[in-house]
Amino acid sequence: MLTRVTAATVLTLVTMTAANAQSVADFYRGKTINYNLAVPDGASWGLYARTFIEHLRKHVPGNPNIILQVMPGGGGVAAGNHIFNVAAKDGTVIGTPLSTAMVFAATDPKEVMYDPRKYSWIGSMAVVQDVITVWHTAPAKTLDDAKRIELIMGATGKGSNSFQDIALANNLLGTKFKPVRGYKGGAEINIAIERGEVHGRSTTWESWPGSHPDWLAQKKLIHLVQLGPRKLAEIGDEVPLFRDLVAEGEPRQIVDFVGVSLAMGRAVYAPPGIPKDRLEALRTAFVATMKDPAYIAQARKLMLDADTWQTGEVVERIVNEAFSLSPALIQKAKAAMDLP
């Protein structure tokens, strides 16, 4: 009798699981998922997003169509507000935030209309490494030079790494970077660099081989410092790691807090409150995409990182840990990421 009961229970569970999977497939079949990108589709962020969604479709039950929707503005805050408050909460809207905008929500909660802890985190395509870079004709060509000579740096909004990285360098390392905000995205800043309007910018390392491998090959770029958990050999061992340049204790804690956005990397999220079975299906589809040989081959061909991806649960934990830090430390980090 026990065997019959156990077998019946297993059969019921299998049937329920199949029904739930079919329910998700039925929902997505014939529908379109809008993939919201928080930055202009002109640099590495867009390249990652387009490569990802090209392969994601076949792993989502029901094989829905997926289209890219670009929503820049406010250093990623505009997209964060939209996903949290406006976007449909049924699993038909997902996207990639600008991760610095998530940190901004911890330092300036009254300036945003979202709580990163409540988003539905699906995963992260890659951990990010930032680098502060100047054009080869810039008047300062080393980090020590930048402590004596003013360098004009292009930036988007205050919530972006293009601004926060150089503010952090000014406040903790004593550099004299002068940010010029208001650029719509990395591609626009690159044009300004080439024209001589600004001396450089801070950006993700991959944006350079992804958008301007010719500049790298022709040695038109000089990298001053890299920001992240570890040095990247491809940037150059002579380029110091920001974390190694500050004292242990509070200064390093501040750097690590700011580095949360790098740890989150190229995250994928959805609005809060989407149905649990659809979130699980999207998380499963994300992992399947990251392990898909076709995705890996294309990513590597495009010089994208296909190795440091993280699950939605990991990203969720990173976000929660960042928000669990003491308010006093978070406010000190806020001051370190800002300039008069």
C-alpha positions in Angstrom: 0.0 0.0 0.0 2.9 2.4 0.9 4.4 1.7 -2.5 1.1 2.5 -4.3 0.7 5.7 -2.2 4.3 6.8 -2.9 3.9 6.1 -6.6 0.6 8.0 -6.7 2.2 11.0 -4.9 5.1 11.1 -7.3 2.8 10.8 -10.3 0.7 13.7 -8.9 3.8 15.9 -8.4 5.1 15.1 -11.9 1.7 15.9 -13.4 1.5 19.2 -11.4 5.0 20.2 -12.5 4.2 19.4 -16.2 1.0 21.4 -15.9 2.8 24.4 -14.5 5.5 24.3 -17.2 2.7 24.0 -19.8 1.0 27.0 -18.2 4.1 29.1 -18.6 4.6 27.9 -22.2 0.9 28.7 -23.0 1.3 32.2 -21.6 4.5 33.0 -23.6 3.5 31.4 -26.8 2.7 34.1 -29.4 3.7 36.9 -27.1 6.5 39.4 -27.2 8.9 40.1 -24.4 10.2 43.7 -24.2 13.8 43.8 -23.2 14.5 47.2 -21.6 18.1 48.5 -21.8 19.0 51.3 -19.5 21.7 52.8 -21.7 21.9 53.7 -25.4 22.4 50.7 -27.7 25.8 51.9 -28.9 28.5 50.2 -26.8 29.2 47.0 -24.9 25.9 47.1 -22.9 23.9 47.0 -26.2 26.2 44.3 -27.6 25.6 42.1 -24.5 21.9 42.7 -24.6 21.4 41.9 -28.3 23.6 38.8 -28.1 21.8 37.5 -25.1 18.2 38.0 -26.4 19.2 36.4 -29.7 19.7 33.1 -27.8 17.3 33.5 -24.9 14.2 33.1 -27.0 14.7 29.4 -27.6 15.1 28.7 -23.9 11.9 30.5 -22.7 8.9 28.1 -22.7 6.6 29.0 -25.6 9.5 30.7 -27.5 8.2 34.3 -27.4 9.5 37.0 -29.6 12.0 39.3 -27.8 12.6 42.9 -28.9 15.1 45.5 -27.5 13.7 48.7 -26.0 16.3 51.3 -25.2 15.5 53.7 -22.3 18.5 55.9 -21.3 18.3 58.8 -18.9 19.4 59.9 -15.4 22.3 57.5 -15.2 19.9 54.5 -15.4 17.3 55.9 -13.0 14.7 56.4 -15.7 14.8 52.8 -16.7 14.8 51.7 -13.0 11.7 53.8 -12.3 10.0 52.4 -15.4 10.6 48.8 -14.6 9.6 49.2 -11.0 6.4 51.3 -11.5 5.2 51.2 -15.0 6.2 48.0 -16.8 3.8 45.1 -17.0 4.3 42.7 -14.1 3.4 39.6 -16.0 6.8 38.5 -17.2 6.6 40.2 -20.6 9.1 42.9 -19.6 12.7 42.2 -18.5 15.9 44.1 -19.1 19.3 45.2 -18.0 19.6 48.1 -15.5 22.6 50.3 -15.2 24.0 48.7 -12.1 25.3 52.0 -10.6 21.7 53.1 -10.5 21.0 50.3 -8.1 23.8 51.6 -5.7 22.3 55.1 -6.2 19.1 53.8 -4.7 21.0 52.9 -1.5 22.7 56.3 -1.2 19.8 58.5 -2.4 16.6 56.5 -1.8 14.5 59.7 -2.0 15.8 60.5 -5.4 14.5 57.3 -7.0 11.1 55.5 -7.2 12.3 51.9 -6.8 13.8 49.5 -4.3 16.4 47.1 -5.8 15.6 44.5 -3.2 12.1 44.1 -4.6 13.0 43.6 -8.3 12.8 40.1 -9.7 16.5 39.3 -10.4 17.0 36.8 -13.2 20.8 36.6 -13.4 23.9 38.5 -14.5 25.6 37.9 -17.9 29.1 39.0 -16.6 30.9 40.7 -13.8 32.1 44.1 -14.8 35.6 45.7 -14.6 35.8 49.4 -15.0 38.8 51.4 -16.2 39.6 55.1 -16.2 41.1 55.9 -19.6 42.4 59.0 -21.4 43.3 59.8 -25.0 46.9 59.5 -26.0 47.3 63.2 -26.4 45.9 64.0 -22.9 48.2 66.3 -20.8 48.3 63.7 -18.0 49.3 60.1 -18.9 49.6 58.5 -15.5 47.6 58.4 -12.3 50.2 60.5 -10.5 50.0 63.0 -13.4 46.3 63.2 -12.9 46.9 64.3 -9.3 48.6 67.4 -10.5 47.0 68.1 -13.9 43.3 68.6 -14.5 41.7 66.3 -17.0 38.3 66.9 -18.5 36.3 63.7 -18.5 33.0 62.9 -20.3 30.2 61.5 -18.2 26.4 60.8 -18.5 24.5 61.3 -15.2 25.5 61.3 -11.6 24.2 57.7 -11.2 26.6 56.3 -13.8 30.0 54.8 -13.5 31.3 57.4 -15.9 30.8 60.0 -13.1 31.0 57.9 -9.9 34.4 56.3 -10.8 36.1 59.7 -11.4 34.5 61.2 -8.3 35.7 58.3 -6.2 39.2 58.8 -7.6 39.2 62.5 -6.8 37.9 62.0 -3.3 40.0 58.9 -2.3 43.1 59.2 -4.5 43.5 63.0 -4.9 43.1 63.1 -8.7 41.9 66.3 -10.5 39.4 64.9 -12.9 36.8 67.4 -14.1 33.6 65.7 -15.2 31.4 67.1 -17.9 28.0 65.6 -17.6 25.1 65.4 -20.0 26.3 63.0 -22.7 23.7 60.5 -23.7 25.9 57.5 -23.7 29.4 56.0 -24.2 29.3 56.3 -28.0 28.7 60.0 -27.7 31.6 60.4 -25.2 33.9 58.5 -27.5 33.2 61.0 -30.3 33.9 63.8 -27.9 37.2 62.2 -27.0 38.2 61.8 -30.6 37.3 65.4 -31.3 39.3 66.7 -28.3 36.3 68.0 -26.4 37.2 65.8 -23.4 40.4 64.0 -22.4 38.8 60.6 -21.5 36.2 58.7 -19.6 35.6 55.9 -17.1 33.8 52.9 -18.6 33.6 49.1 -18.5 36.8 47.6 -19.9 34.9 45.6 -22.5 33.5 48.7 -24.1 37.0 49.3 -25.6 37.7 46.0 -27.4 34.0 45.8 -28.2 33.6 49.3 -29.7 37.1 50.5 -30.6 39.6 47.6 -31.0 41.4 49.9 -33.5 42.1 52.4 -30.8 43.6 49.7 -28.6 45.7 48.3 -31.5 46.9 51.8 -32.4 47.7 52.6 -28.7 45.5 55.6 -28.7 44.2 54.9 -25.2 46.1 55.2 -22.0 44.5 53.4 -19.0 45.2 55.0 -15.6 43.5 52.8 -13.0 41.2 49.8 -13.1 38.2 49.3 -10.7 37.0 45.8 -9.7 37.7 42.9 -7.4 40.9 41.8 -9.2 43.4 43.0 -11.9 42.7 42.0 -15.5 45.8 40.9 -17.3 44.4 42.2 -20.6 44.2 45.8 -19.3 47.9 45.5 -18.3 49.6 44.6 -15.1 51.2 48.1 -14.9 47.7 49.6 -14.5 47.0 49.7 -10.8 43.9 48.3 -9.1 41.9 51.0 -7.3 41.2 48.8 -4.3 45.0 48.3 -3.7 45.6 52.1 -3.6 43.4 52.8 -0.6 44.0 51.9 3.1 42.3 48.9 4.7 39.4 49.7 6.9 36.8 52.3 6.1 38.3 53.5 2.8 38.4 50.0 1.4 34.9 49.3 2.7 33.7 52.4 0.7 35.5 51.1 -2.4 33.9 47.7 -2.0 30.4 49.2 -1.5 30.8 51.3 -4.7 32.1 48.1 -6.3 28.7 46.4 -5.7 27.7 47.7 -9.1 30.7 45.9 -10.7 29.8 42.7 -8.8 26.2 42.9 -10.1 27.7 43.4 -13.5 25.4 43.0 -16.5 22.4 42.0 -14.6 19.0 40.9 -15.9 15.9 41.8 -14.0 12.1 42.1 -14.2 9.5 44.1 -12.3 8.7 43.1 -8.7 5.8 40.7 -8.2 5.8 38.8 -11.5 4.2 35.3 -11.1 6.6 32.9 -9.4 6.4 30.2 -12.0 7.3 32.7 -14.8 10.2 34.1 -12.7 11.5 30.5 -12.3 11.1 29.8 -16.0 13.0 33.0 -16.9 15.8 32.1 -14.4 16.0 28.6 -15.8 16.1 30.0 -19.4 18.8 32.4 -18.3 21.1 29.6 -17.1 20.4 27.6 -20.2 21.4 30.5 -22.4 24.6 31.1 -20.5 25.4 27.4 -21.0 24.3 27.3 -24.6 27.3 26.5 -26.9 26.0 28.8 -29.6 25.7 31.7 -27.2 29.2 31.1 -25.8 30.7 30.8 -29.2 29.1 34.1 -30.4 30.0 35.9 -27.2 33.6 34.9 -27.4 33.7 35.9 -31.1 32.5 39.3 -30.1 35.1 39.4 -27.2 32.3 39.3 -24.6 32.8 37.7 -21.2 31.0 34.3 -21.3 32.5 32.9 -18.1 31.6 35.1 -15.1 27.8 34.9 -15.3 25.8 34.6 -12.1 22.4 33.2 -11.2 19.5 35.4 -10.1 19.8 34.2 -6.6 23.4 35.4 -6.4 22.5 38.8 -7.8 19.7 39.0 -5.3 22.1 38.3 -2.4 24.6 40.9 -3.6 21.9 43.5 -3.6 20.6 42.6 -0.2 24.1 42.6 1.3 24.7 46.1 -0.1 21.6 47.4 1.5 22.4 45.8 4.8 25.5 48.0 5.4 25.3 50.7 8.1 23.6 53.9 7.0 26.7 55.9 8.2 29.0 53.9 5.8 26.6 54.2 3.0 26.4 58.0 3.5 30.2 58.2 3.5 30.2 56.2 0.2 27.7 58.6 -1.2 30.0 61.5 -0.4 32.9 59.7 -2.0 30.9 59.3 -5.2 30.0 62.9 -5.5 31.7 66.1 -6.4 30.8 69.8 -5.9 
